[in-house]
Amino acid sequence: MSAMTTEPVYVYEKPVRIWHAVNALAILVLAVTGYLIASPLTSPVTGEASDHYIMGTIRFLHFSAGYILAVGLLGRIYWAFVGNEHARALFLPPIHRPDFWQGVLREIRWYLFLEKVPAKHVGHNPLAALALFGFYVVGAAFMIVTGFALYGEGTGAGSWAWNGFHWVIALFGGSQNTHSWHHLGMWFMVCFIIIHVYVVVREDKLSRQSMLGTIATGWRTWKDDQP
């Protein structure tokens, strides 16, 4: 949403900010442990593997972070209904509005250094809203569904994960294909996060509004008094 005010605006409520921090940590743990699960460590010690349980611990951390990611996304969906208008923006980019797409094109030009003056935005700018939905919401949902399908193979037939998600294995044509798509999805998310962090830091320096401070406090402040 474009800004038509010069007064500070409370954008991100505390539950959204807490979710953002916990979610970021969960994704970091998932990425590191997922990579190690796909490329297991060579044991640096001798003796029975059960005495050390290194990969078992890594798998436990991966599964725990997966639960946190899934429960966190459900909680975030709930807050989209009970929170302020900015809490809904993650799930409902206004793609039906022509001015939204005009804003997307303007932001692309700004990121390509083709616009001299950035626009002001109270919440996410149009391109960010579109990217967060397409890359994070859809990407996270894909990782959760495929992840629980693979988790269900370990918990076995009759478990809630198997009963709820074993159809995903068949959809992808087998366990190995599901593993491959899940692993590819991890790199998809990692690439998005790298770009996301770069854009946030860049906008904190070059845009006309606060970015990192807003993530921490929830308040959007402005660097000039022009609307």
Contacts in CASP RR format, 6 or more apart in sequence:
PFRMAT RR
TARGET T0000
AUTHOR 0000-0000-0000
METHOD contacts of the structure
MODEL  1
MSAMTTEPVYVYEKPVRIWHAVNALAILVLAVTGYLIASPLTSPVTGEAS
DHYIMGTIRFLHFSAGYILAVGLLGRIYWAFVGNEHARALFLPPIHRPDF
WQGVLREIRWYLFLEKVPAKHVGHNPLAALALFGFYVVGAAFMIVTGFAL
YGEGTGAGSWAWNGFHWVIALFGGSQNTHSWHHLGMWFMVCFIIIHVYVV
VREDKLSRQSMLGTIATGWRTWKDDQP
1 89 0 8 1.000
1 121 0 8 1.000
1 122 0 8 1.000
1 123 0 8 1.000
2 119 0 8 1.000
2 120 0 8 1.000
2 121 0 8 1.000
2 122 0 8 1.000
3 9 0 8 1.000
3 120 0 8 1.000
3 121 0 8 1.000
3 122 0 8 1.000
3 209 0 8 1.000
3 220 0 8 1.000
3 222 0 8 1.000
3 227 0 8 1.000
4 227 0 8 1.000
5 122 0 8 1.000
5 227 0 8 1.000
6 222 0 8 1.000
6 224 0 8 1.000
6 225 0 8 1.000
6 226 0 8 1.000
6 227 0 8 1.000
8 219 0 8 1.000
8 220 0 8 1.000
8 221 0 8 1.000
8 222 0 8 1.000
9 122 0 8 1.000
9 219 0 8 1.000
9 220 0 8 1.000
10 84 0 8 1.000
10 218 0 8 1.000
10 219 0 8 1.000
10 220 0 8 1.000
11 84 0 8 1.000
11 86 0 8 1.000
11 122 0 8 1.000
11 123 0 8 1.000
11 214 0 8 1.000
11 218 0 8 1.000
11 219 0 8 1.000
11 220 0 8 1.000
12 20 0 8 1.000
12 86 0 8 1.000
12 214 0 8 1.000
12 215 0 8 1.000
12 218 0 8 1.000
13 79 0 8 1.000
13 83 0 8 1.000
13 84 0 8 1.000
13 87 0 8 1.000
13 218 0 8 1.000
15 79 0 8 1.000
15 83 0 8 1.000
16 76 0 8 1.000
16 79 0 8 1.000
16 86 0 8 1.000
16 87 0 8 1.000
17 215 0 8 1.000
17 216 0 8 1.000
17 218 0 8 1.000
19 72 0 8 1.000
19 75 0 8 1.000
19 76 0 8 1.000
19 79 0 8 1.000
20 215 0 8 1.000
22 68 0 8 1.000
22 72 0 8 1.000
23 68 0 8 1.000
23 69 0 8 1.000
23 72 0 8 1.000
23 73 0 8 1.000
23 76 0 8 1.000
26 65 0 8 1.000
26 66 0 8 1.000
26 68 0 8 1.000
26 69 0 8 1.000
27 65 0 8 1.000
27 69 0 8 1.000
27 189 0 8 1.000
27 193 0 8 1.000
29 61 0 8 1.000
29 62 0 8 1.000
29 64 0 8 1.000
29 65 0 8 1.000
30 62 0 8 1.000
30 65 0 8 1.000
30 66 0 8 1.000
30 69 0 8 1.000
30 143 0 8 1.000
30 186 0 8 1.000
31 186 0 8 1.000
31 189 0 8 1.000
31 190 0 8 1.000
33 58 0 8 1.000
33 59 0 8 1.000
33 61 0 8 1.000
33 62 0 8 1.000
33 65 0 8 1.000
34 58 0 8 1.000
34 62 0 8 1.000
34 183 0 8 1.000
34 186 0 8 1.000
35 186 0 8 1.000
36 55 0 8 1.000
36 58 0 8 1.000
37 55 0 8 1.000
37 58 0 8 1.000
37 59 0 8 1.000
37 62 0 8 1.000
38 179 0 8 1.000
38 183 0 8 1.000
40 55 0 8 1.000
41 54 0 8 1.000
41 55 0 8 1.000
41 58 0 8 1.000
43 49 0 8 1.000
43 52 0 8 1.000
43 54 0 8 1.000
45 52 0 8 1.000
49 55 0 8 1.000
63 151 0 8 1.000
66 144 0 8 1.000
66 147 0 8 1.000
69 140 0 8 1.000
69 143 0 8 1.000
69 144 0 8 1.000
70 144 0 8 1.000
70 148 0 8 1.000
73 140 0 8 1.000
73 141 0 8 1.000
73 144 0 8 1.000
76 90 0 8 1.000
77 91 0 8 1.000
79 87 0 8 1.000
80 87 0 8 1.000
80 88 0 8 1.000
80 90 0 8 1.000
80 91 0 8 1.000
80 92 0 8 1.000
81 88 0 8 1.000
86 122 0 8 1.000
86 123 0 8 1.000
86 124 0 8 1.000
89 123 0 8 1.000
89 124 0 8 1.000
89 129 0 8 1.000
90 124 0 8 1.000
90 129 0 8 1.000
90 132 0 8 1.000
90 133 0 8 1.000
90 136 0 8 1.000
90 137 0 8 1.000
91 133 0 8 1.000
91 137 0 8 1.000
93 100 0 8 1.000
93 126 0 8 1.000
93 129 0 8 1.000
93 130 0 8 1.000
93 133 0 8 1.000
94 100 0 8 1.000
95 101 0 8 1.000
95 130 0 8 1.000
100 126 0 8 1.000
101 126 0 8 1.000
103 119 0 8 1.000
103 125 0 8 1.000
103 126 0 8 1.000
103 127 0 8 1.000
104 126 0 8 1.000
104 127 0 8 1.000
104 130 0 8 1.000
106 115 0 8 1.000
106 119 0 8 1.000
106 126 0 8 1.000
107 119 0 8 1.000
107 125 0 8 1.000
107 126 0 8 1.000
107 127 0 8 1.000
107 128 0 8 1.000
108 127 0 8 1.000
109 115 0 8 1.000
110 118 0 8 1.000
110 119 0 8 1.000
111 127 0 8 1.000
111 199 0 8 1.000
118 203 0 8 1.000
118 206 0 8 1.000
118 207 0 8 1.000
118 208 0 8 1.000
119 125 0 8 1.000
119 208 0 8 1.000
120 208 0 8 1.000
120 209 0 8 1.000
120 222 0 8 1.000
120 226 0 8 1.000
120 227 0 8 1.000
121 209 0 8 1.000
122 220 0 8 1.000
123 220 0 8 1.000
124 132 0 8 1.000
128 199 0 8 1.000
131 192 0 8 1.000
131 196 0 8 1.000
135 188 0 8 1.000
135 189 0 8 1.000
135 192 0 8 1.000
136 189 0 8 1.000
136 192 0 8 1.000
139 185 0 8 1.000
139 188 0 8 1.000
139 189 0 8 1.000
140 189 0 8 1.000
142 185 0 8 1.000
143 182 0 8 1.000
143 185 0 8 1.000
143 186 0 8 1.000
143 189 0 8 1.000
145 165 0 8 1.000
145 168 0 8 1.000
146 168 0 8 1.000
146 172 0 8 1.000
146 178 0 8 1.000
146 181 0 8 1.000
146 182 0 8 1.000
147 165 0 8 1.000
147 182 0 8 1.000
148 161 0 8 1.000
148 164 0 8 1.000
148 165 0 8 1.000
148 168 0 8 1.000
149 161 0 8 1.000
149 165 0 8 1.000
149 166 0 8 1.000
149 167 0 8 1.000
149 168 0 8 1.000
149 169 0 8 1.000
149 178 0 8 1.000
150 169 0 8 1.000
150 175 0 8 1.000
150 178 0 8 1.000
150 179 0 8 1.000
150 182 0 8 1.000
151 161 0 8 1.000
151 165 0 8 1.000
152 159 0 8 1.000
152 161 0 8 1.000
152 162 0 8 1.000
152 165 0 8 1.000
152 166 0 8 1.000
153 162 0 8 1.000
153 166 0 8 1.000
153 169 0 8 1.000
153 175 0 8 1.000
155 161 0 8 1.000
155 162 0 8 1.000
156 162 0 8 1.000
157 166 0 8 1.000
168 178 0 8 1.000
169 175 0 8 1.000
169 178 0 8 1.000
172 178 0 8 1.000
172 181 0 8 1.000
200 211 0 8 1.000
200 212 0 8 1.000
200 215 0 8 1.000
201 211 0 8 1.000
201 212 0 8 1.000
203 211 0 8 1.000
204 210 0 8 1.000
204 211 0 8 1.000
204 212 0 8 1.000
204 213 0 8 1.000
207 223 0 8 1.000
208 222 0 8 1.000
208 223 0 8 1.000
208 224 0 8 1.000
208 226 0 8 1.000
209 220 0 8 1.000
209 221 0 8 1.000
209 222 0 8 1.000
209 223 0 8 1.000
210 219 0 8 1.000
210 220 0 8 1.000
210 221 0 8 1.000
210 222 0 8 1.000
210 223 0 8 1.000
213 219 0 8 1.000
214 220 0 8 1.000
214 221 0 8 1.000
END
